[in-house]
Structures are given as C-alpha cells and as structure tokens.
C-alpha cells in the first residue's frame, strides 16, 4: 500500500469518477484503475461495488476505509507543512463548502482577513444547500463547511459561529401599519399572500417550516407558493412585488437600507438561529486548514 494508491482512491470517491481522478492526478484512467485494483488485492476486500453502473459506489468496507485513507494522506500533508512554521509560508488549497447565507454574506470578509496573514493559502469555495455541504464534509469533499442548521451526525463537529435572524420580507409599503414595526405582524395576516420559497435542502426553509409546525401550520396553508433555487432571485421577486418571503436578515439588509423592501418580525415567533462552522471529527487537518480554523475561532471569540 502506498500514497499513490490512497490518493487515487480518495480522488475517485471525491470526484465520483475514475476519469476525473485521472485528470486531477495527471495520469491515465487505466493507471487509476490499476492502483485501485492493486490496493483492493492488498486489502483483500473490494472498495467499490462494481455491480453499480455509471458512478463509483463504495462498499461498506470502502466507506470505512475512506476515513483511514484520508487520515493517512492528511498526516503526510501535515508533515510537509510542519517544515514551514511561519504563517506566510503556509501553503495549500482549502476546499470549503458553504450554504447560501454564510457563504455569501459571512465568508467573504473572513477570507479577506485571513489572506492578509496567510497570502499563499488558496481556497476553492462551493456554495450549496446545507444538506449538500454536510454530505461533502462527511465524504471528505471539503475540509471545512459553513451551514445554517445542524443535523446530528457522529462524524461531524459543529462550532456555533454567529447568531442569525429570519425576518419577513415584503414589497415596499405592502403593510401600512406603523404598529407592526414595533409588535411584529400576526402570522394570520400573511397567510393570504404569495410565499416565495427556497428549494428543498435549504437551512432557511427547514427552519421556517419548523417554526410553522410549532404553530400547527404548513407551507400549504399559504394562498400560493412560488419556488426559487436562488436567494437573489427571491430578493428581486420581493422587490418586484411578486410576493413575500422569510429570509435571513443579513441577506436582505442591503435592500432594506435603500428602501427597496420592508422587514418585519412575525409576532410570537422566535426566529433566531445559529450559523455553524463544521468539520469532519476524524479528519487530520493540514497546517493551512488549522491556521484558517484558528483565525475564525479568534475573530469570533469562540470557545474551541
């Protein structure tokens, strides 16, 4: 068993493709297949279920072995990075998965600050829904993730990062009642509207549905619903007067500040939530990842 075999295995899993792994490793596809085959022969067990066509699917043993393979490769990377002790010498690519709100409205300023102290560290950022980010963390697609909800999983560590709040977003002047600014809008008053919603998998949507369930309500209780797979699409639709929505306050503050939309609390609803920094519990991180994580912990005054 050698590092080349392990890297081939990890890249096939991460990219879900033998040809994709070959391209990334700058070798031929037959070479990737041979490395995987030799590794399986040495282990005495199959890593991939070859009865499945199209996309490589891990066997139960392959899923177990993935954690150990990644740990070995991470230790190698860590050893190489240990040779460099100064922040400005920290190198490497950090792959980050982030859900829409933290990835768009929180992460850019974090990256800008960190790059001042570690300019040689590179990042690849994927903006996905929370479910896809958590799956990517579990499958070693990303070293770190930023999400808007937590789902208990023995493989993932959650570090509360910052508090966020959902607010009701309406077209400008839809509700002309100054009292609503103080006391919030009664939930019954908005059920007759056209609700603009994110897709399945969105942490914002999941949290909103949970709040409705606590009031024994469902999305279907609204007069009509229009679905978007883009937060920016929803913001533009609210500004155009298409309907109302419930969104993260940090994502719509800019539109509210210039008077394009109105923001309200919903009466008798606690719409606060936490945004989290997440990582794989068993993963051994490179120096670059550790420095980035430590920077975040320090900037937000977190207890690690």
N, C-alpha and C positions, 0 to 999 in steps of 0.2 A: 504494500500500500504506500502511495507517495502523494505529494501535494498536487501534482498534475491531475491525478485521478480524482482527488477530492474536489479540486476546482472545476473539473469537467462536470462532476455530479451536481455540485451546487448550482452551476450556471444553467444546466438543463432544467433543474427544478425551478429556479428563479424565472427563467425566460420561457419555460414551458415549451421548449423546442430544442432538438438536437442541432438543427441548422443554425438557430440563433446563438447557441452556446459556441458553436464552431466559429461564427463570425466574431464574437466577442473575444475569443481566445486566440484568434488569428491562426487557426488550424483547420484541417479539413473535417467534414462531417464524419467520414469513416474513422478518423483518428479519435474523435469524441466517442463514437460508439465502441471502439476498441478499448478505450480507457475505462468506460463503464463496464464492459463485459469482463475485463481483467479484474476490476475491483470486485464485481459480484462473485467471480470464481475464487478470489482470495477470501472473501467473507463467507462463501458457501451458501449464500441466500440471494434471491432476486430483490433488486431495489425498485424495479418498475414492473407494473402489471402490463405485460405485452399483449394481453387479450383486448386491451382498450386501444382503439384506433385513434388516429389524428394526433392527440395531445398526450405527452407522457404523464402517466398517473402513478404515484408512489404506492408501493405495497405497504402493509402495516409496518414491516421491518424497515422499509425505506424511509418512512416518516420518522421512525425512532432514530435511525442512523443519521438523518439530516441534522439533528441537534448536535451530535458529536462531531460530524464532519465540519460543520460551521465553527464549532468551538476550536477545533484544531487549526483551521485557517485563520481564525481571528487571533489565536496565540502567535502564529507566525507573523501576522501583520503587526501585532503589538510589540514583538521582539524587534522588528525592523524600526518601528517608531521610537522604541526606547533608546536607540542610538542617538536620537535627537532629543535634547532636553529643553530647548528654548521654544517658546510659543511660535516665533516667526519661522521656525524650521519645521513645524508640524505640517505634514502634507497628507494628501489622500482625498478621496471622494466620499462624501457623506450622503447617503440616499435617505431622503425624508419623505414620508407620506403624511399628508395633512388634509383634514376635512376643510370644507369651503371657508367657514368663518375664520378659524385660527390661521389657515393657510394664506388667506387673502388679506386679513386685517391685523394680524398679530405677527406672523412670521417674518415679513419683510424687514421690519425695524430691528428684530432680533438678529437677523443675518447681517444687516448693515453694521450693527455694533460689534458683532463678533469678528467680522472680516477686518476690522481695524487692528485687532491684536493678532489675528492668525490669517494673514492675507493669502497664503499659499493653499489653504484648505478650499476645496471645491465642493459644490453642492449640486445635487440633482433633486428637484422638488416635483412631486406629483400631487396635484390637487384632486382628491377623490371623495366619495362619501365615507362616513365614519366606518361602516362595515367593511369596506374595501381596505381602508387603512389598517384596521385591526387584523384582517386576514393577511395583509402584507407583512406586518410585524411578526406574526406567528410563523409565516413561511420564509422569513429571512430576506424578504424583498427590500425592506427598509431597516436602517439601523435605529432610527427614531421616528416617532409619529406625534401628531398633534390632533386631538379629537375633541368633540363636544359632548360626549357621553361615555359611560363606561359599561362594559359587559364583562361580568366576572369570568375570568379565564386564568387557569393556573400557570399559564406560560407568560402572561403579560403583567408588567408593573405599571401602575398609574400614579403619576405625581400631579396633584392639583396645582394648576398653574395660575389661573386668574378667574375671577367671577365675571360672568356674562349675564345679561338680562334680555329676555324676549319682550318685544313691545308690539302693540297693534299699530300697523302702518295703514294709513288711509289717504285717499286723494285729498288735496288741499281743500279745506272748507266743507268736507262732507258732513261733519258734525259741528254745528254752530252752537255749542253749549259750553260756555266757559267753565261750568261746574265739573265737566268731565275731566278737565285738565288737573283738577285737584283730587277728585274722588275716583277717577277711572270710569271707563264705560261699562255698564252692565253687560254681561255676556249675552243675554237675550236680545239686546239691541243690535247685535251684529249678525245674528243667525240668518237674517233675510238677505245678506249680501252675497256677492260672488267671491268665494275664498280662493286666493292664489296660493298654490302649494308646491313645495319641492317634491322630488321623486322619492320612492322607497329607498331606505338606507340612509337618508339624511338625518343627522342627530337632531337638528332643529325640528323636523317633522315628528320624529319619535317623541321628543319632549312635549310638543304641543298636543299630540294625541294622548299622551299620558295625563296631561292637565285636563283635557276634555273628559277622559274616562273617570277622573275623580269627581266630575260634575254629572256623571252618568250621561254623557253626550258622546257623539261620534262625528266624524267628518261629514257623514251623510245627513246630519241634522242641519247643515247649511243649505241655503236655497240652491246654490250651484257651486261647482268647483272647477277651476282651470289649473292644470298641472304644468309645471315648468321643470326642466332639468338644469336650470341656471338661476342662481341667486340674482345676478344682474338683470336677467330677463324679468324676474318678479318686480324688482325695483322700478324698472322702466314701465312695466304694466300698471303699477300703482300710480306712478306719476301721470300716466296717460288716462287714468280714470277707469281702468278696466275692472278693478275690484279692490279688496282689502287683503292684508296678509299679516301673519305673525312672524317676525324676523328678529335676528339678533340686533340689539341696539347699536352695537359698534359697526354693524354693516350698513346702517341706514342713517347714521348721524350726519353724514355729509349732505345727503339730500334734504334732511330736515333743517339743517343750518341755513341753507339757501332758500328755504320756503317752498320746496317742491312737493313735500308730503307733510302730513301731520302724524305725530306719535302720541299714543295713549297707553296707559296701563289698563288692564282689564280688572274690573272690580272683584275683590275677594279671590284673587289668584296670585300666588307667589310664583313669579315667572323667572326667578333667578336660577342659574345653573353654573356649573364649573366647566372650564376648559382644561384639558389634561395633556401633559407630556407623557408619552408611553414608549416603552422599550421591551424587548424580549428578556424575560427574567434570567435565562440561562446563557445569554449571549455574552461573549467576551469582547469588549469594545476596543477599537484602536485608540491610539493617543488622540487623534483628531476628534473622534466622537466624544471621548471623555472630556476633552477641553471644552467642546461645544456644550455638552450637558452641564458641566460645572459653571460655565458662563451663564446659562439660563437660570440655574439654581441661585447664583449670586445676584443676578439682576432683579429677580423677583422676590428675593429674600425668603426662599423656600427652605423648609426643613427636609433635608435629604434622608 
